[in-house]
Amino acid sequence: MPITIDLHGFKNEVVTSFFVKNLFVLVKSPLGDGSSILNLFSGEADSTAGMSGLCVAEAFFSSIHCIPEMRVHASALYGQAVQKLKADIGTRTDVSRSLPHATIWSALFLGVYEMISSDSMSNWLQHCHGVAAMTEMTGPHGFQMDAAKPILQINRSFISIGAMANRKRTFLEQHEWKHIPWALQPMSKTIGDYLQDTLSDIPGMMEDIDNLFDPNICSEFAIAISHKLQASFERLDSLRISWNFMYPHSCWRQKSVHEPSELYHETLEQVLCFSDLERAIDFVYFNTTHLILHSILGQFTSLPNPDCKFDAGMSPDGNHCQEASELIFWNHENRYRNAQAICQCVDYMLQHQGGASGAFNLLFPLKVAYNHLSGFPTMQKWIAGVMEKISTTKGLFIGTQILEKY
């Protein structure tokens, strides 16, 4: 007989704490006192932010612990929160003022709810676009204060990944969005933040590549794209070198302790371990960004008469050997090795004490890795199995949909 969890009297506190400790574990408190991000709204249970936060927390808790009645309640809260959010936006009297940060948190929580509860990619993408619109309305100056930094940290990735699905550029590629939020504290911008700068350029490059198929586009446009793509590869590799210098002992290999399965591949004989989850996320997103740039390069060089051809990316050479680092960029022909490196992070990120946070940050990188492993069908089947595991054991139902629909 299954064990039931009696949450009477303190349900909200339990599910909120569980959500933050397992899924938002790396999100720093805007209050700077170590308290939960959801505690910002604990005194306003009926507010849009409070309702949205409780909605996603209940959805996550019920998914992990299989509590159908809580899942139904979370769904009802979701409907109410969506209506309240629409009302909040519709009743704004001064459209020139920035949106309250609580309003943006609300939209973000509802987007995460879709990742937990929905099998519809379109619902999640709709929330991505909503978060993007609210973030843009707030403007880059609205994220200079410490209290606003955590939401910008999450939103930039959320918005960029959503925009890649539509292959349309976003405001995040603009210079001011890469500098103004950190202008008051320039040294607070991390390598991960700079990595997000490159990621935010990618949707625009995708749109530009699509425009190249227009016969009326001039050759100068193609040359400009090739220069921008080359510069992105170079900036990314410069960040890689800096990361290896700053975190020289943050990543190492060890032999896998799992028994070989029917989906055995020699790549999985060894796994990558990390000093902490943050370094693991850096590692997978370095490789992911490098692979996406190679996807764009492949599309560019497949044009009938591209004006510029180059093989971007770093091939293994003596310098890489001297670095003794696991974070290496491979050239276009061997880029599958970067996809395999992402796969070798799965063991650590799914078993890390951060709970589902590692799985949450693997969803997009594994999709990108899958696309670059077409010559390794066994590895692709293995990734599909990992996505299924994330969906069924980590509370992220959208994992089953990403490979097929994104």
KAHUHU-V739196 format. One line per field, one symbol per residue. ss: DSSP state (H for helix, E for strand, - for the rest). Layout:
ss: ???
//
This chain:
ss: ----------HHHHHHHHHHHH--------------HHHHH------HHHHHHHHHHHHHHHHHH--HHHHHHHHHHHHHHHHHHHHHHH----------HHHHHHHHHHHHHHHHH---HHHHHHHHHHHHHHHHHH-HHHH--HHHHHHHHHHHHHHHHHHHHH----HHH-HHHHHHHHHHHHHH--HHHHHHHHHHHHHHHHHHHHH-------HHHHHHHHHHHHHHHHHHHHHHHHHHHH----EEEEE----------HHHHEEEEE--HHHHHHHHHHHHHHHHHHHHHHHHH----------------HHHHHH------------HHHHHHHH--HHHHHH----HHHHH--HHHHHHHHH-----HHHHHHHHHHHHHHHHH-----HHHHHHH-
//
